Amino acid sequence: MRIRIVDAFTDRPFAGNPAGVLLLDAFPADAWLQRVAREVNHAETAFAHRLPEGGDADWALRWFTPATEVALCGHATLATAHVLHTTGAHEGPVRFATRGGVLSATPAEDGSITLDFPTAPLTSVEIPDGLAEALGAEPLTAFDTGPDIGDLVIELADEKTVVGLAPDLRALGAASERGIIATARAQDPTGGYDFVSRCFFPNIGIDEDPVTGSAHTALAPYWSERLGGTVLTGLQASPRSGRVRTELRGERTLLTGRAVTVVDGELLA
């Protein structure tokens, strides 16, 4: 069985967010899928199989972290679309049937891929007790992203503060259902990005996610309102780093990035 490791939201190997991708004939037992994801040990491993023609979607798609299945994942969707496009398994736009609804991915001639995801609803909430201590920085605002994502968006004072975070991950896990999206306005408006972020998801087995597509469905409306534009670029300032171009279209958000296959091998188990 073929297995690939794809670095998503980057144009070079060993950057962006790595995801395992397996194209299957059908989904095996959940326990097997989880064991494979645990073995791959990246933030997510994507499993996909082709659907009959004439339906609402072309491929079924599921995502597993090393600890659990998740309802929405951007970078592993981008990685799967990249594998389908570069191997000839699917040509042109592809529709995925997922737990998060039908999601589409459209390749462009320049090699980028645009995902069409639901925009996360943002609700202002009180800053949880102990969050500042867990982060090691004082939040300015806190917004809940709704049940489909289950994160808190936390704005910090500046880009330097976001980049320098070294949170207490155990304490951070008590602050939200899934994780924390820490963000700030870009320090240099000429740097090629409009805002920065880092994402911590200890509750689902991911201490820090390198580049999080789903988080940008919340960051896009958050920063579009503050910066006054519908098309923005986010830099996720993890050690691997990556960029996501966002375009806010009301209830939908377009996420654009590139991907690179770095491993193409055989799964023997």
Secondary structure, DSSP 8 states (H G I E B T S, - for coil): -EEEEEEES-SSTTSSEEEEEEEESS---HHHHHHHHHHH-SSEEEEEEE--TTSS-SEEEEEE-SS-EES--SHHHHHHHHHHHHHTSS-S-EEEEETTEEEEEEE-TTS-EEEEEE----EE----TTHHHHHTS--SEEEE--TTT-EEEEE-S-HHHHHT----HHHHTTSSSSEEEEEEE-S-TTSS-SEEEEEEEGGGTEEEESS-TTTHHHHHHHHHHHHS-SEEEEEE-SSS-EEEEEEEETTEEEEEE-EEEEEEEE---
